[in-house]
Structures are given as C-alpha cells and as structure tokens.
Amino acid sequence: MNNKYILGIDTSNYKTSVAVIDNDRNIVCDIRRFLKVKHGEKGLRQSDALFQHVKNIPEMMEELRENFDGTPEAIAYSSKPRPVEGSYMPVFLAGESFARSMGAALCIPVMDFSHQEGHIEAVREYSEMKDEKHFMACHFSGGTTELLEVKEIKNGYEIDIIGGSKDISFGQVIDRAGVALGFDFPAGEMLDKIALETIDSSDVLTPIKVKDAWLNLSGIDTQVKNHISSNEEFNTNYLVHELFKKTADAMTKMVLQGAEKSGLEKVIMAGGVSSSRFIRNIVAKKLNAAGIEVCFDDNDVSQDNAVGTALLGGRKIWR
C-alpha cells in the first residue's frame, strides 16, 4: 500500500510548528521554530507572536519541501487552546489561515483540533498507553497547568478539568525565575539542566499547598522574585534545584489527589514543563510507588509541536 500523509500546523505562544505523519503514524518531518523574545522580556504580545508565525510558516514550509516530496491527503491545524466552546487565542489564526488556504489550493480536506488535544495525542500515540480510552492527563506548559480527565471520542478527546492552578502556571513561574536570573525566555530547558547538575538545594521556599488537586502558584512566584531581587547573596543553582523540587512535589500531590477524585490510575504527562528530566525523575518515582502508572514522553513530542495535531487528523481520516 502506498503511503498517505497528513500535514499538521500548530502556532502557539512559544513556537511555530509544522509536521508530516504517514498512515502508519510515523513522523516523516517535524520542524519547529521558537518565537523570538527580546532578552529580559517574559513573553510576547499576541499581535507580535501572530506576526512572527506569519513570517515563519512560509520559510518552514520551504524547509519541509526539501525533506518531503509527497502530497498530503489532508491538513490538520490547531485552532484554539482547548476543545471547549469559547476557547480562543489570536495566535492560532496564523495556522488556520495557511491551512485553509493550502487546503483550498490543493482541493484536500482541512481539519481543526485544539492545541491541548495535540499535546495529549503526541505523547499518547508513541507510548504504552496508546490504546487507553479513559485516563488522566497533565497539561503543564508555559501558559497552562491543568489536570484533566480524558476520554477518547471519534474525532479527538472529551476533556474535563479536575485540577490545576487557580492563578499562574508552572511554566510561568519557571520562566519568570529564569528571566530574573538573567537567562533568555523561555528558560525551562536551561533551568532543568542546572537542576539536574546540582546536588544541593536552598531552603528558602515554602512547599506548594495542594487541595483537592488544585493549587495556587503566585505565592512561590513571589518568593522566588523577592529572593532574587534581595541584596543577599545566594547560590543560583541551589535556588533552581529547590524550585524544581517543590514543583515536582506539587505535581505529584496533584495527580494523587486527582486519582482519588476520578478513580483513574493512569496519567499522561504532556506539555513543555513535563519534558523536564529533573521533574520527571521525581514524579515518576513517587507516582509509581503509589500505584499510579505514569507516561512521560520519550520521543521529544512533549513540548509544543504539530505532530499531535497531524496524528489527530490521521485518526479522523484513516480510522
């Protein structure tokens, strides 16, 4: 049988992503480009991010053509943050514009999914949980901290939020800390490397309280900011190590409490923060000891990408 292909496009607050998968769910191409953020700034306005996506996509499609000489059977794109009515962010208009225009020009179907569904699908498809129909998922990224109850439906997922942050996200806390320490945004990968290479912790942050799988993160964000801005000398590596450890402990508590609420004992960890190796080591060990089966990404698809979006398109057409 000849291979068939789906083109995926995702335009988030952090990255422009395009990908191609075939009808055997293999990743044929996966191209991603971080949006550019000026040193010292903590992110982009939606209008600036949208403009960068519009510039990036044609260049990335030209790069994709150099590595892929087939023709997609359909195009799938991320149209909104979550699969609920009223979910909207302007950045996703860039992907929609290119996807619908290309679909019309090529006379092929165009399908839209949510960014969150793409995150879950990308991790799930290449894991031991690929056939699970009902499970928990953690979407821990730059702008989202949600514990989800997920059910597979015909063309995506039915998702209910059963826990998470009531204010800012884990990703915001980490990125703000990194920028305050002098690193470029987003700072997660750099801080994760520091945490992994550091043995000792500071002892200046209070534990993050978790109740009924919900938490607030503005408190630890303020503590980190105040500690960095104080005139006292401190060890940057120790502070980063403590921040990541407190984060991992809070994630573990959230999942355990979510398991009690939902009765589910399997969880997929998705999103950029979930790609932290330091956090993974702690969370996996503690959840496994408590009898919770936890699935982390081993294929570099936890962070923002278009692979999951393309996979969702393939599931809709080929299953």
C-alpha positions as CSV (number, residue, x, y, z in Angstrom):
1,M,0.0,0.0,0.0
2,N,1.3,3.4,-0.9
3,N,2.0,5.8,2.0
4,K,-0.5,8.6,2.7
5,Y,0.3,11.7,4.6
6,I,-1.2,14.3,6.9
7,L,0.3,17.8,7.3
8,G,0.0,19.4,10.7
9,I,0.4,23.0,11.7
10,D,0.5,24.5,15.2
11,T,1.0,28.1,16.1
12,S,1.3,28.6,19.8
13,N,2.6,31.4,22.0
14,Y,6.0,29.7,22.0
15,K,6.7,28.0,18.7
16,T,5.7,27.8,15.1
17,S,5.5,24.1,14.2
18,V,4.8,22.1,11.0
19,A,4.9,18.3,10.8
20,V,4.0,15.4,8.4
21,I,3.0,11.9,9.5
22,D,2.2,8.9,7.4
23,N,-0.7,6.4,7.6
24,D,1.5,4.2,9.8
25,R,1.7,7.1,12.3
26,N,5.4,7.5,11.6
27,I,6.8,11.1,11.9
28,V,8.1,12.0,8.4
29,C,9.0,15.6,9.2
30,D,8.9,17.6,12.4
31,I,10.0,21.2,12.1
32,R,9.7,23.7,15.0
33,R,10.9,27.3,15.5
34,F,10.9,29.2,18.8
35,L,9.3,32.6,18.6
36,K,11.9,35.3,19.2
37,V,11.7,37.1,22.6
38,K,14.0,40.1,23.5
39,H,16.4,39.5,26.3
40,G,14.9,40.4,29.6
41,E,11.3,40.1,28.4
42,K,8.9,37.4,29.7
43,G,7.0,36.6,26.5
44,L,5.3,38.1,23.5
45,R,2.1,40.1,22.9
46,Q,-0.4,38.1,20.8
47,S,0.0,40.5,17.9
48,D,3.8,40.1,17.9
49,A,3.5,36.4,18.1
50,L,1.0,36.3,15.3
51,F,3.3,38.4,13.1
52,Q,6.2,36.0,13.7
53,H,4.1,33.0,12.8
54,V,3.1,34.6,9.5
55,K,6.8,35.1,8.7
56,N,7.9,31.7,9.9
57,I,5.4,29.4,8.2
58,P,6.4,30.1,4.5
59,E,10.1,29.6,5.4
60,M,9.3,26.4,7.3
61,M,7.1,25.0,4.5
62,E,10.0,25.6,2.1
63,E,12.3,23.7,4.5
64,L,9.7,20.9,4.8
65,R,9.6,20.6,1.0
66,E,13.3,20.0,1.0
67,N,12.8,16.9,3.2
68,F,9.4,15.7,2.0
69,D,8.4,15.2,-1.7
70,G,4.9,13.8,-1.2
71,T,1.5,15.4,-1.2
72,P,-0.6,15.4,1.9
73,E,-4.0,13.8,1.8
74,A,-5.3,16.4,4.4
75,I,-4.2,19.2,6.6
76,A,-4.8,19.4,10.3
77,Y,-4.2,22.6,12.3
78,S,-4.6,23.9,15.9
79,S,-7.4,26.4,16.0
80,K,-7.7,27.1,19.7
81,P,-6.2,26.3,23.1
82,R,-8.8,23.8,24.5
83,P,-11.6,21.8,23.0
84,V,-14.4,23.8,24.5
85,E,-16.7,26.5,23.2
86,G,-15.3,30.0,23.6
87,S,-11.7,28.9,23.8
88,Y,-9.7,31.4,21.6
89,M,-6.3,33.0,21.1
90,P,-5.3,35.1,18.1
91,V,-2.0,33.3,17.5
92,F,-3.9,30.3,16.2
93,L,-5.3,32.4,13.3
94,A,-1.9,32.1,11.6
95,G,-2.1,28.4,11.3
96,E,-5.7,28.5,10.4
97,S,-5.1,31.0,7.6
98,F,-2.3,28.9,6.0
99,A,-4.1,25.6,6.5
100,R,-7.3,26.7,4.9
101,S,-5.6,28.4,2.0
102,M,-3.4,25.4,1.2
103,G,-6.4,23.1,1.6
104,A,-8.4,25.1,-0.9
105,A,-5.5,25.3,-3.4
106,L,-4.8,21.5,-3.2
107,C,-8.5,20.6,-3.0
108,I,-7.9,18.4,0.1
109,P,-9.8,18.3,3.5
110,V,-8.8,20.6,6.3
111,M,-9.5,19.7,9.9
112,D,-9.1,21.7,13.1
113,F,-8.3,20.5,16.6
114,S,-7.3,22.1,19.9
115,H,-3.7,22.7,20.9
116,Q,-4.4,20.7,24.1
117,E,-5.6,17.7,22.2
118,G,-2.5,17.8,20.1
119,H,-0.3,17.7,23.2
120,I,-2.1,14.7,24.6
121,E,-2.2,12.8,21.3
122,A,1.5,13.3,20.6
123,V,2.6,11.7,23.9
124,R,-0.1,9.0,23.9
125,E,0.5,7.7,20.4
126,Y,4.1,6.7,21.0
127,S,3.6,5.3,24.5
128,E,2.3,2.1,26.2
129,M,-0.9,4.0,26.8
130,K,-1.8,4.4,23.1
131,D,-4.8,2.1,23.3
132,E,-6.2,3.6,26.6
133,K,-9.6,5.2,26.2
134,H,-10.1,6.8,29.6
135,F,-7.2,8.3,31.6
136,M,-5.9,11.4,33.4
137,A,-3.5,13.8,31.6
138,C,-1.4,16.6,33.0
139,H,-1.1,19.6,30.6
140,F,1.8,21.5,32.2
141,S,3.2,24.2,29.8
142,G,4.1,27.8,29.6
143,G,0.6,29.0,30.0
144,T,-1.3,26.0,31.2
145,T,-1.4,24.0,34.4
146,E,-4.3,21.6,34.3
147,L,-5.1,18.1,35.5
148,L,-7.5,16.5,33.1
149,E,-9.9,13.6,32.9
150,V,-9.7,12.4,29.3
151,K,-12.0,10.2,27.2
152,E,-11.3,9.3,23.6
153,I,-14.1,10.2,21.2
154,K,-14.4,9.7,17.5
155,N,-12.6,12.9,16.4
156,G,-10.5,13.9,19.4
157,Y,-11.0,13.9,23.1
158,E,-13.7,14.8,25.6
159,I,-11.8,16.6,28.4
160,D,-12.8,17.7,31.9
161,I,-10.6,19.8,34.1
162,I,-10.4,18.1,37.6
163,G,-7.4,20.0,39.0
164,G,-4.8,22.5,38.3
165,S,-3.7,26.1,39.1
166,K,-6.1,28.8,40.1
167,D,-3.7,31.5,39.0
168,I,-0.5,31.3,37.1
169,S,1.1,28.2,35.5
170,F,4.2,26.2,36.4
171,G,5.7,27.3,33.2
172,Q,5.2,31.0,34.1
173,V,6.9,30.5,37.5
174,I,9.9,28.8,35.9
175,D,10.3,31.2,33.0
176,R,9.9,34.3,35.3
177,A,12.6,32.9,37.6
178,G,14.9,32.2,34.6
179,V,14.5,35.7,33.2
180,A,15.1,37.2,36.7
181,L,18.3,35.2,36.9
182,G,19.4,36.6,33.5
183,F,18.5,33.8,31.1
184,D,16.6,34.2,27.9
185,F,12.9,33.4,27.6
186,P,11.8,30.6,27.6
187,A,14.2,29.5,30.3
188,G,12.8,26.0,31.2
189,E,15.5,23.9,29.4
190,M,18.4,25.9,30.8
191,L,17.0,25.7,34.4
192,D,16.3,22.0,34.0
193,K,19.9,21.4,33.1
194,I,21.0,23.4,36.1
195,A,18.7,21.4,38.4
196,L,19.9,18.1,37.0
197,E,23.6,19.1,37.6
198,T,23.1,20.4,41.1
199,I,23.0,18.1,44.2
200,D,22.1,20.5,47.0
201,S,19.1,22.8,47.4
202,S,18.5,26.1,49.1
203,D,15.8,26.2,51.8
204,V,14.0,29.5,51.2
205,L,10.8,28.4,49.5
206,T,7.7,27.1,51.3
207,P,6.0,24.0,49.9
208,I,3.2,24.5,47.4
209,K,-0.1,23.6,49.0
210,V,-2.4,21.3,47.0
211,K,-6.0,20.8,48.0
212,D,-8.5,18.6,46.1
213,A,-6.0,18.6,43.1
214,W,-6.0,22.4,43.0
215,L,-3.2,24.9,43.9
216,N,-2.0,28.5,43.7
217,L,1.4,29.4,42.3
218,S,1.6,33.1,42.8
219,G,3.0,32.6,46.3
220,I,6.1,30.7,45.2
221,D,6.5,33.0,42.2
222,T,6.6,36.0,44.6
223,Q,9.0,34.2,47.0
224,V,11.4,33.4,44.1
225,K,11.2,37.0,42.8
226,N,11.8,38.5,46.2
227,H,14.7,36.3,46.9
228,I,16.4,37.1,43.6
229,S,15.8,40.8,44.0
230,S,17.1,41.0,47.6
231,N,20.6,42.2,48.3
232,E,21.5,39.0,49.9
233,E,24.0,36.7,48.2
234,F,22.6,33.3,47.2
235,N,23.6,30.3,45.1
236,T,21.6,30.4,41.8
237,N,22.0,26.6,41.3
238,Y,20.7,25.8,44.7
239,L,17.6,28.0,44.2
240,V,16.8,26.5,40.9
241,H,17.2,23.0,42.3
242,E,14.8,23.8,45.1
243,L,12.2,25.4,42.8
244,F,12.2,22.4,40.6
245,K,11.9,20.0,43.5
246,K,9.0,22.0,45.0
247,T,7.4,22.0,41.6
248,A,7.7,18.2,41.2
249,D,6.4,17.6,44.7
250,A,3.3,19.7,43.9
251,M,2.7,17.9,40.6
252,T,2.9,14.5,42.4
253,K,0.3,15.6,45.0
254,M,-2.0,17.0,42.3
255,V,-2.0,13.7,40.4
256,L,-2.5,11.6,43.6
257,Q,-5.4,13.7,44.7
258,G,-6.9,13.6,41.1
259,A,-6.6,9.8,41.2
260,E,-8.7,9.8,44.4
261,K,-11.3,12.0,42.8
262,S,-11.6,10.2,39.5
263,G,-10.8,6.7,40.3
264,L,-8.3,6.6,37.5
265,E,-4.8,5.2,37.9
266,K,-3.1,6.1,34.7
267,V,-1.8,9.5,33.7
268,I,-0.1,11.0,30.6
269,M,2.3,13.9,31.2
270,A,2.2,16.4,28.4
271,G,3.4,20.0,27.8
272,G,6.8,21.6,27.9
273,V,7.2,21.6,31.7
274,S,6.5,17.9,31.7
275,S,9.6,17.4,29.5
276,S,11.9,18.4,32.4
277,R,14.2,15.5,33.1
278,F,14.6,16.6,36.7
279,I,10.9,16.8,37.4
280,R,10.3,13.5,35.5
281,N,12.7,11.6,37.8
282,I,10.9,12.7,40.9
283,V,7.3,12.5,39.7
284,A,7.7,9.1,38.1
285,K,9.4,7.5,41.1
286,K,6.7,8.8,43.6
287,L,3.7,8.0,41.4
288,N,4.9,4.5,40.6
289,A,5.5,3.9,44.3
290,A,1.8,4.9,44.9
291,G,0.5,2.6,42.3
292,I,-0.1,5.2,39.6
293,E,1.0,4.4,36.0
294,V,2.6,7.5,34.6
295,C,3.5,8.0,31.0
296,F,6.2,10.6,30.0
297,D,7.4,11.4,26.5
298,D,10.4,9.5,25.1
299,N,10.1,10.9,21.6
300,D,10.7,14.7,22.0
301,V,7.0,15.4,21.4
302,S,6.0,16.8,24.9
303,Q,6.8,20.4,24.0
304,D,4.8,22.4,21.5
305,N,4.7,20.7,18.1
306,A,2.5,19.9,15.2
307,V,2.9,16.1,15.4
308,G,0.0,15.6,17.7
309,T,-2.2,17.7,15.5
310,A,-1.3,15.7,12.4
311,L,-1.9,12.5,14.3
312,L,-5.4,13.6,15.2
313,G,-6.1,14.4,11.5
314,G,-4.8,10.9,10.6
315,R,-7.0,9.3,13.2
316,K,-10.1,11.1,11.8
317,I,-9.4,10.1,8.2
318,W,-7.9,6.7,8.5
319,R,-9.7,5.0,11.4
